[in-house]
Amino acid sequence: MTKRRYIFLGIPIVCLITIIVSVVLSKPKPKKPAEKPGESVIPQEESLKNKKIADDIRKSEKVTQTVDDLFLPNYDKEGNETFIMKGKNTFLLENDRYKIIEPEIAVIDSESTEDEPQKVTITSDIGEMDKTSNEGYLSDNVVVHLDQETQLRTENMRYLPEKKEVQTEEFVTITRTGIIITGKGCEIDLVDRKMRIKNDAEMEMDGVKNDLFFLSEEDAGQDYTEEEQDTEKTIESNKSGEKTTIRSSGPLEFDRKPNSHIMTFNDNVEVKKGSSTVFSDKLVIFLDAKTKKTQQAIASGNVLASQGTKIAKGDTLSWDVNTQSAILEDARKAEFIREDLSIDALRMIFYKNANKIDVPSAGRLKVKPEEKKNQEQNVAAAETKAETINVKWDGKMNYLGDTREASFEKNIEVRKEDSILRCDNLNVTFNDANYDLKTLDAKERVHIIDKKGNLFSEAVGDQVAWNAKDKVTVLYGNPFAILREGNKRQIIAPKVSFFENGEKIICEGKGSLYEIGKGMHRTEEMSETSTKVVWTKKMEYDEILKKASFFEEVQVSQRGQRLNGDQIDAYMGTNGEISKIITAGNVYFYSEDLGGSEGFGSFFTWDLAQNIGVLTGNPKAELRKEGSRTFSEKVYFDMAEDRITWEGRPHWQLIGKESGNANK
């Protein structure tokens, strides 16, 4: 017989199928001397038992003839031996009936050869046969010898030679080394080699080497090897002696096809080993007809597989030996759930040897953070919700267990508390010990939505990267990434870094900020109060201080006013808009509203709400207007009142045509 193999749900299907195969390709036991016609070696108790049966027959029936050691072969039209009837003592009764003590029926397979005979043998304590139809009825200790190791036992059985079939309505037990199968009622087709247990089938086996691999006790980590896992589980299985059982309320059917032998459990099927359980409406197991090795097993209809807190649900769950893969699928939604991770999709493929999961369809992934313990638990409780990640995609998903890496394709959406990331290509890695996110890399049509609404509410770029070590999210754009706050603010820069605590944002490279101000609609009046900032090096935003700092060749413009400086700081007001601007160093200010006035100094403060700017210098600030230069400690540019004033003792110089008037 074939060797046991690791198979779906840890069931050595080959051992189970041999019960069917024995009907198909079993070898007979060697004949013992006591089985030859004309010889009899019967213990005394058997002789007494047979004598009592014979006496009962003579008392209850009219015996017309008695034959000892019956040997009656039967042949087909081609002269091939089809079955042999034997009996210890045979009584010919009225109405062409026989009663036989210790009957034995050997049904010979048409494919049997002289070198390799194949047959099924049926024995019992007593039998009855109709001489005309050759129909028989066996009772008391009925045994169907399917092969040298496999037997079916029941209390009575009918033999129908025309149909080449035996059947019973009684309780049956099938035994083989390490295997017991029971059920109510049985039919065996001796031509097509089919067997059917009618109801309440149950199979029990001794220790099994493997559970369903993705429901195993421990997940395979990065150091996983198939050889190491198989050895450990084999030793553990042999020590524990844990049994595997399969139950069904409906029929258990055994069938033979040209290339495979098939076993089918029907109705309320339950497979159980230790803490692993699989429920389904149907379970079909396929065996290679030549090698007797398992090919495939399929559970279908309301499938629910579980082990502890791990659950798999779907319409079908199949196991393929050649690819060492399990496929979970459902026309609506298949689900794989555990404490820290869940996946739902139309189809999922689990590869045992490769230690990976493929989801070739749209789906969803939910990752929960590992709960903190002891003194950290209360603090972490508030953060747990924020760390929970939900991913959905329209293309496909792949997970590699050895590298703890997952990739997603097409119309991807990642949700984490108040943030949403959309893209077309996403790669993430998880920690070795749990499913806490380790790194994230998103590409193609990257779109970030931040509902916290600090400096921006959405961002667009070509790539975004994040890692747990630095706790920084970096957005890249070519030529630039874009940050938006609704319709009122837009920031562009080649690289934008968002810090995990949400307190800091850095925009690197040449960029700009545009803010409409005082509203959310682009009307002509509001565009007059719009603020634009450009820079060449970087911008830094501090959420705590509500301050944005711009570096190198910075220019701020609002309507007809421009401010230039080496570094400019902009402060946000309570309405979230820029309300004050401060710059130091080489300061230049220009106001078109004030007649083209220019200011030069070392420090400038601009109150946008009041529309007033104050310029100071070291030692003096300079004002240029209409060909004159005025030097003073402070110069006030009041755009709201359309005037310029200064503080401190000024002096001024007339230039060009104005010099004559100045001398007067």
C-alpha positions in Angstrom: 0.0 0.0 0.0 1.1 3.6 -0.3 2.9 5.6 2.2 1.3 8.1 4.4 1.7 11.7 3.2 1.2 15.2 4.6 -2.1 16.4 3.2 -5.0 18.8 3.6 -5.9 19.3 7.2 -3.2 16.9 8.3 -5.2 13.8 7.1 -3.2 11.0 5.6 -5.7 10.6 2.8 -3.8 7.8 1.2 -4.4 5.6 4.2 -8.1 6.5 4.0 -8.4 5.9 0.3 -6.9 2.4 0.6 -10.2 1.4 1.9 -11.5 2.2 -1.6 -8.5 1.0 -3.4 -8.7 -2.3 -1.8 -12.0 -2.7 -3.7 -10.1 -1.8 -6.8 -6.6 -3.2 -6.7 -6.3 -5.4 -3.6 -4.4 -8.6 -3.5 -5.9 -11.7 -1.8 -4.5 -13.3 1.2 -2.4 -16.5 0.5 -4.6 -19.5 1.0 -4.0 -21.4 4.2 -4.2 -25.1 4.2 -7.4 -25.0 6.1 -9.1 -23.0 3.3 -8.6 -25.7 0.6 -11.7 -27.6 -0.5 -12.2 -30.9 1.3 -10.0 -30.0 4.3 -11.4 -29.0 7.7 -9.5 -27.8 10.7 -12.2 -26.4 13.0 -11.7 -25.8 16.7 -14.1 -27.6 19.0 -16.1 -24.5 19.8 -16.6 -23.7 16.1 -17.8 -27.3 15.5 -20.3 -27.0 18.3 -21.5 -23.6 16.9 -21.8 -25.0 13.4 -23.6 -28.1 14.7 -26.2 -25.9 16.5 -26.8 -23.9 13.3 -27.2 -27.1 11.3 -29.7 -28.5 13.8 -31.7 -25.2 13.7 -31.8 -25.4 9.9 -33.0 -29.0 9.9 -35.7 -28.2 12.5 -37.0 -25.0 10.7 -36.6 -25.9 7.1 -37.2 -28.9 4.8 -33.8 -30.0 3.7 -33.6 -31.9 0.3 -29.8 -32.2 0.0 -26.7 -31.6 2.1 -23.2 -30.7 0.7 -20.0 -30.3 2.7 -17.1 -28.1 1.6 -19.0 -26.4 -1.2 -16.8 -25.0 -4.0 -18.8 -23.3 -6.8 -17.0 -21.1 -9.3 -18.8 -18.9 -11.8 -17.6 -17.8 -15.3 -18.6 -15.1 -17.8 -19.2 -15.7 -21.5 -15.5 -15.4 -22.3 -14.8 -18.1 -19.7 -13.2 -15.8 -17.2 -13.8 -16.6 -13.6 -16.0 -13.9 -12.0 -16.8 -15.2 -8.5 -16.4 -18.2 -6.4 -18.9 -19.5 -3.8 -17.6 -21.6 -0.9 -19.3 -23.0 2.1 -18.5 -25.3 5.0 -21.9 -27.0 5.1 -24.5 -26.3 2.5 -28.2 -27.3 2.7 -30.5 -27.3 -0.3 -34.0 -26.4 0.7 -37.3 -26.3 -1.0 -38.0 -23.5 -3.5 -34.5 -23.7 -4.8 -32.9 -22.0 -1.8 -29.5 -22.8 -0.1 -28.5 -22.2 3.4 -24.8 -22.2 4.0 -22.7 -22.4 7.1 -19.5 -20.3 6.9 -20.2 -19.1 3.4 -17.4 -17.3 1.5 -17.9 -15.3 -1.7 -14.9 -14.2 -3.7 -15.6 -11.6 -6.4 -12.8 -11.5 -8.9 -11.9 -8.2 -10.7 -12.1 -8.4 -14.5 -8.6 -6.8 -14.6 -7.2 -9.6 -12.4 -4.3 -11.6 -13.8 -2.7 -14.9 -12.9 0.3 -13.1 -11.6 -1.6 -10.5 -9.7 -5.1 -11.7 -8.8 -7.5 -9.0 -7.5 -10.6 -9.9 -5.6 -12.9 -9.0 -2.7 -13.9 -11.7 -0.3 -17.0 -11.8 1.8 -17.5 -14.2 4.8 -20.1 -14.7 7.5 -21.3 -17.3 10.0 -24.4 -18.2 7.9 -25.8 -17.4 4.5 -28.8 -18.0 2.3 -28.9 -18.0 -1.5 -31.6 -18.3 -4.1 -30.5 -21.0 -6.6 -32.4 -19.3 -9.4 -31.3 -15.7 -9.0 -28.1 -16.4 -7.1 -29.1 -13.6 -4.7 -27.7 -14.2 -1.3 -28.2 -13.0 2.3 -25.3 -13.1 4.7 -25.8 -12.7 8.5 -24.0 -13.0 11.8 -20.4 -11.7 11.8 -20.4 -10.6 8.2 -16.9 -9.5 7.1 -15.9 -8.0 3.7 -12.1 -8.5 3.2 -11.2 -5.6 1.1 -7.5 -6.4 1.2 -5.0 -8.0 3.6 -5.3 -5.2 6.1 -8.8 -3.7 5.5 -12.1 -5.2 6.6 -15.7 -4.2 6.7 -17.8 -5.7 9.4 -21.6 -5.7 9.9 -24.4 -8.0 11.1 -26.1 -8.8 7.8 -25.6 -8.1 4.1 -27.4 -8.9 0.8 -25.5 -10.1 -2.2 -27.1 -9.2 -5.6 -25.2 -11.0 -8.4 -27.1 -9.4 -11.2 -26.0 -6.0 -10.1 -22.7 -7.3 -8.8 -23.5 -5.4 -5.6 -23.7 -6.1 -1.8 -25.6 -3.9 0.6 -26.8 -3.6 4.2 -28.9 -1.2 6.3 -27.0 -2.1 9.4 -24.3 -0.4 11.3 -20.9 -1.0 9.6 -17.3 -0.7 10.8 -14.3 -0.5 8.5 -10.9 -1.2 10.1 -7.3 -0.9 9.0 -4.1 -0.3 10.9 -4.6 3.0 12.6 -8.0 3.7 11.0 -11.6 3.1 11.9 -14.6 4.1 9.8 -18.2 3.6 11.0 -21.6 4.5 9.5 -25.2 3.4 9.0 -25.9 1.3 5.9 -23.5 0.4 3.1 -23.5 -0.4 -0.6 -20.6 -1.8 -2.6 -20.7 -2.0 -6.4 -18.4 -4.8 -7.2 -18.2 -3.9 -10.9 -17.5 -0.2 -10.8 -15.7 -0.6 -7.5 -17.8 2.0 -5.8 -18.6 1.9 -2.1 -21.2 4.1 -0.2 -21.8 4.4 3.5 -25.3 5.8 3.6 -25.5 7.9 6.8 -23.6 9.2 9.8 -20.1 8.3 8.5 -17.2 8.8 10.9 -13.5 8.2 10.4 -10.9 8.1 13.1 -7.1 7.9 12.6 -4.1 7.7 14.9 -1.6 10.5 15.1 -1.2 12.7 12.0 1.9 14.6 11.1 0.5 17.9 10.0 -2.4 20.3 10.6 -3.7 22.5 7.8 -0.6 24.5 7.4 -1.9 28.1 7.8 -3.7 27.0 10.9 -0.6 25.4 12.5 0.2 25.9 16.1 3.1 28.3 15.3 3.7 30.4 12.2 6.8 29.8 10.3 9.3 32.6 10.8 12.2 33.8 8.8 14.3 30.8 9.8 11.6 28.3 8.5 12.6 25.3 6.5 10.3 22.5 5.4 12.6 19.7 6.5 13.0 21.1 10.1 9.2 21.6 10.4 8.3 18.1 9.2 10.8 16.5 11.5 9.5 18.4 14.6 5.9 17.8 13.8 6.4 14.1 13.1 8.1 13.6 16.5 5.4 15.6 18.3 2.7 13.7 16.5 4.2 10.3 17.5 4.5 11.4 21.1 1.0 12.8 21.4 -0.9 10.1 19.6 -3.5 12.7 18.8 -6.3 11.4 16.6 -7.9 12.9 13.6 -11.6 12.4 13.0 -13.9 13.1 10.0 -17.7 13.0 10.5 -20.6 13.6 8.2 -24.4 13.1 8.6 -24.9 12.1 5.0 -23.3 9.5 2.7 -19.6 8.7 2.4 -19.0 7.7 -1.2 -16.0 5.9 -2.7 -15.5 6.1 -6.5 -13.0 5.2 -9.1 -12.1 7.2 -12.2 -9.5 6.4 -14.9 -6.9 8.7 -13.4 -8.0 9.0 -9.8 -9.9 7.5 -7.0 -12.4 9.7 -5.2 -13.8 9.8 -1.6 -16.7 12.1 -0.8 -18.1 13.0 2.6 -21.6 14.7 2.4 -23.7 16.8 4.7 -22.5 18.5 7.9 -18.9 17.4 7.4 -16.6 18.0 10.4 -12.8 17.4 10.3 -11.1 17.7 13.7 -7.5 17.2 15.1 -6.6 18.7 18.4 -7.7 22.4 18.3 -8.0 22.4 14.5 -11.5 22.0 13.1 -13.0 22.3 9.6 -16.7 22.4 8.9 -18.3 22.1 5.4 -21.2 20.8 3.5 -19.0 18.5 1.5 -15.5 17.1 1.5 -14.0 15.4 -1.7 -10.6 13.7 -1.7 -8.8 12.7 -4.9 -6.1 9.9 -5.1 -3.8 9.1 -8.1 -5.0 5.8 -9.5 -1.5 4.5 -10.2 0.7 5.9 -7.4 -2.1 5.8 -4.7 -0.8 9.3 -3.7 -3.1 12.1 -2.8 -3.7 14.7 -5.5 -6.2 17.1 -4.1 -8.8 17.6 -1.4 -11.7 20.0 -1.6 -14.1 21.2 1.2 -17.1 23.0 -0.2 -20.3 24.7 1.0 -20.2 27.0 4.1 -16.6 26.2 4.9 -15.4 27.2 8.4 -11.9 26.2 9.4 -10.6 27.2 12.8 -7.8 26.7 15.3 -8.1 28.7 18.5 -8.6 32.3 17.4 -7.6 31.6 13.8 -10.5 31.3 11.4 -10.9 30.8 7.6 -14.4 31.1 6.0 -15.5 30.7 2.4 -17.5 28.6 -0.1 -14.6 26.3 -0.9 -11.2 25.3 0.6 -9.0 23.1 -1.5 -5.6 21.5 -1.0 -3.3 20.6 -3.9 -0.4 18.2 -3.1 1.7 19.0 -6.3 1.8 22.7 -5.6 1.6 22.3 -1.8 -1.1 25.0 -1.8 -4.5 25.6 -0.3 -7.1 27.8 -2.1 -9.8 29.6 -0.1 -12.5 31.2 -2.2 -16.0 32.5 -2.2 -18.2 34.2 -4.9 -18.9 37.0 -2.4 -16.2 37.1 0.2 -13.8 34.6 1.6 -12.2 35.5 5.0 -9.0 34.6 6.9 -9.0 36.0 10.4 -6.7 36.0 13.4 -6.2 38.2 16.4 -3.8 40.7 14.7 -4.6 40.3 11.0 -7.6 39.6 8.8 -7.9 39.3 5.0 -11.1 39.1 2.9 -11.2 38.6 -0.8 -12.8 36.5 -3.5 -9.9 34.1 -3.7 -6.8 33.4 -1.5 -3.9 31.0 -2.2 -1.7 29.7 0.6 1.6 28.2 -0.4 3.1 25.9 2.3 6.7 25.3 1.0 7.1 28.9 -0.3 5.5 30.3 2.9 3.5 32.9 1.0 -0.1 34.0 0.3 -1.4 35.2 -3.1 -4.7 37.1 -3.4 -5.2 37.4 -7.2 -8.4 39.5 -6.8 -9.7 42.6 -5.1 -9.7 42.4 -1.3 -9.2 44.0 2.1 -6.5 43.6 4.8 -6.9 44.7 8.4 -3.8 44.8 10.7 -4.2 45.4 14.4 -1.3 46.5 16.6 0.1 44.3 19.3 -1.3 45.3 22.6 1.1 46.7 25.2 1.3 45.2 28.6 1.6 46.1 32.2 2.4 49.8 32.9 2.4 50.6 29.2 -1.1 49.2 28.6 -3.2 52.3 29.6 -1.0 54.6 27.6 -1.0 52.4 24.6 -4.8 52.0 24.7 -5.3 55.4 23.4 -2.8 54.8 20.6 -4.1 51.3 19.5 -6.9 52.7 17.4 -4.6 55.1 15.7 -2.2 52.3 14.7 -4.9 50.0 13.3 -4.4 49.8 9.5 -7.0 49.0 6.9 -5.9 48.3 3.3 -8.2 47.6 0.3 -7.2 47.1 -3.4 -8.7 46.3 -6.8 -5.8 44.4 -8.3 -3.9 41.7 -6.3 -2.0 41.2 -3.1 1.1 39.0 -2.4 2.5 38.2 1.0 6.0 36.6 1.6 6.3 35.0 5.0 10.1 34.7 5.0 10.6 38.4 4.5 7.4 39.5 6.2 6.6 41.6 3.1 3.3 42.3 1.4 2.7 44.0 -1.9 -0.6 45.4 -3.4 -1.6 46.6 -6.9 -4.2 48.9 -8.4 -6.6 51.4 -6.7 -5.1 50.9 -3.3 -6.5 52.6 -0.2 -4.8 52.6 3.2 -6.6 54.0 6.2 -5.0 54.7 9.5 -7.1 56.7 12.0 -7.7 60.1 10.3 -5.3 59.5 7.4 -5.9 57.9 4.0 -3.3 56.9 1.5 -4.2 56.1 -2.1 -1.9 54.7 -4.8 -1.5 52.0 -7.5 1.5 50.2 -6.1 2.2 49.5 -2.4 4.9 47.5 -0.6 4.9 47.1 3.2 7.0 45.0 5.7 6.0 43.8 9.1 7.9 43.2 12.3 9.3 39.6 12.8 7.3 39.0 16.0 3.9 40.5 15.0 2.1 42.4 12.3 3.1 45.9 13.4 4.0 47.9 10.4 7.8 48.2 9.8 8.1 50.0 6.5 5.8 51.3 3.8 6.6 52.3 0.2 3.8 53.6 -2.1 4.2 54.6 -5.8 2.1 55.7 -8.7 -0.7 58.3 -8.3 0.1 58.8 -4.6 -2.7 60.7 -2.9 -2.7 61.3 0.9 -5.7 62.7 2.8 -5.2 64.0 6.4 -8.4 64.8 8.2 -6.6 66.4 11.1 -6.5 69.5 9.0 -3.3 71.2 10.2 -1.2 72.7 7.5 -2.8 70.6 4.7 -5.7 68.2 4.2 -4.4 66.3 1.2 -1.1 65.6 -0.6 -0.3 64.4 -4.1 3.0 62.9 -5.4 4.8 60.1 -7.2 6.1 58.2 -4.2 5.7 58.0 -0.4 7.9 56.1 2.0 7.7 55.4 5.8 9.6 53.4 8.3 9.1 52.7 12.0 12.7 53.4 13.0 12.7 57.1 11.9 8.9 57.6 12.3 8.9 59.9 9.3 6.7 59.8 6.2 8.5 61.1 3.1 6.6 62.2 0.0 8.4 62.7 -3.4 7.2 64.4 -6.5 8.6 64.8 -10.0 8.9 67.7 -10.6 7.2 68.3 -7.3 4.7 67.0 -4.7 1.6 69.0 -3.8 0.0 69.7 -0.4 -3.5 71.2 -0.3 -5.8 72.6 2.4 -9.1 72.6 0.6 -9.2 75.5 -1.8 -7.4 78.0 0.5 -3.8 76.7 0.5 -1.4 74.9 -1.7 2.3 74.0 -1.1 4.6 72.5 -3.8 8.1 71.0 -3.3 10.1 68.1 -4.6 10.3 66.4 -1.2 8.0 66.6 1.8 8.7 64.9 5.2 5.9 64.4 7.8 7.0 63.5 11.3 5.0 60.8 13.2 3.9 63.0 16.0 2.3 65.4 13.5 4.2 68.3 15.0 6.6 69.0 12.2 6.6 69.1 8.3 9.7 69.8 6.2 9.5 70.7 2.5 13.0 70.4 0.8 14.1 71.9 -2.4 12.8 74.8 -4.4 9.1 75.3 -3.6 6.2 77.6 -3.0 3.2 78.2 -0.8 0.0 79.9 -2.0 -2.8 80.9 0.4 -6.0 82.6 -0.6 -6.9 83.8 2.8 -10.2 85.0 4.4 -12.3 82.4 2.7 -12.5 79.2 0.7 -13.5 80.5 -2.7 -11.4 82.1 -5.4 -13.2 85.4 -5.9 -11.6 88.5 -7.2 -11.7 90.3 -3.9 -10.2 87.4 -2.0 -7.5 87.0 -4.5 -6.4 90.5 -3.5 -5.5 89.2 0.0 -3.9 86.0 -1.3 -0.4 85.3 0.0 2.3 83.6 -2.0 5.7 82.5 -0.6 8.6 81.1 -2.7 11.9 79.7 -1.5 15.0 77.9 -2.9 16.2 75.7 0.0 13.4 74.4 2.3 10.3 75.2 4.4 9.8 73.9 8.0 6.4 73.9 9.7 6.0 73.6 13.5 2.5 72.6 14.5 3.1 73.5 18.2 4.3 77.1 17.4 1.9 77.3 14.4 5.0 78.6 12.5 6.3 78.1 9.0 9.9 79.0 8.3 11.3 79.5 4.8 15.0 79.5 3.9 17.2 81.1 1.2 16.0 83.6 -1.4 12.6 83.8 0.1 9.9 86.1 -1.3 6.5 86.8 0.1 3.9 88.6 -2.0 0.4 89.8 -1.3 -1.5 91.8 -3.9 1.0 94.6 -4.7 3.4 94.0 -1.8 6.6 91.9 -1.9 8.9 91.0 0.9 12.3 89.4 0.3 14.7 87.9 2.9 17.2 85.1 3.7 14.8 83.6 6.2 11.1 84.4 6.7 8.9 83.1 9.4 5.1 83.0 8.9 2.7 82.5 11.9 -0.8 81.0 11.6 -3.7 82.7 13.3 -6.7 81.1 15.0 -8.4 80.7 11.6 -5.5 78.6 10.3 -4.3 81.3 7.9 -1.1 83.2 7.9 -1.6 86.3 10.1 2.0 87.5 10.7 5.3 87.4 8.9 8.7 88.2 10.4 12.1 88.2 8.6 15.6 89.2 9.6 18.8 89.7 7.7 18.9 91.3 4.3 15.4 92.6 4.2 13.7 94.2 1.2 10.1 95.3 1.1 8.1 96.8 -1.9 4.6 98.2 -1.8 2.8 99.0 -5.0 -0.2 100.3 -2.9 2.1 102.9 -1.3 3.3 104.5 -4.6 6.0 102.0 -5.3 7.7 102.5 -1.9 10.7 100.4 -1.1 12.2 99.5 2.3 15.7 98.2 3.1 16.7 97.0 6.6 17.6 94.1 8.9 14.2 93.2 10.5 10.7 93.3 9.2 7.3 92.5 10.9 4.2 92.2 8.7 0.8 92.1 10.3 -1.4 90.7 7.5 -4.6 91.1 9.5 -4.0 94.8 10.0 -2.1 95.1 6.7 0.7 97.0 8.4 4.5 96.4 8.1 7.2 97.7 10.4 10.8 97.9 9.1 13.9 98.4 11.3 17.6 98.6 10.4 21.0 98.4 11.9 21.7 101.1 12.4 18.9 102.7 10.3 16.1 101.4 8.1 15.9 103.0 4.6 12.8 104.1 2.8 12.8 104.9 -0.9 9.9 106.6 -2.5 9.5 108.9 -5.5 13.2 109.6 -5.9 13.9 110.3 -2.1 15.7 108.2 0.5 14.6 108.4 4.1 16.7 106.8 7.0 15.1 106.2 10.4 15.0 103.7 13.3 11.6 102.4 12.2 9.5 102.8 9.1 5.8 102.0 9.2 4.1 100.8 6.0 0.4 101.2 6.5 -1.3 99.7 3.5 -4.7 99.8 5.1 -4.6 103.6 5.6 -2.4 104.2 2.5 0.4 106.0 4.4 4.0 105.7 5.5 5.3 107.0 8.8 8.6 106.6 10.7 9.8 106.6 14.3 13.0 108.2 15.6 14.9 111.2 14.2 14.9 110.7 10.5 17.0 112.2 7.8 16.4 112.0 4.1 18.1 112.7 0.8 16.5 114.0 -2.3 17.4 112.3 -5.6 17.3 113.9 -9.1 14.5 116.5 -9.7 13.5 116.4 -6.1 16.8 117.8 -4.8 15.8 121.5 -5.5 12.6 121.3 -3.6 14.4 119.7 -0.7 16.9 122.5 -0.4 14.1 125.0 -0.2 
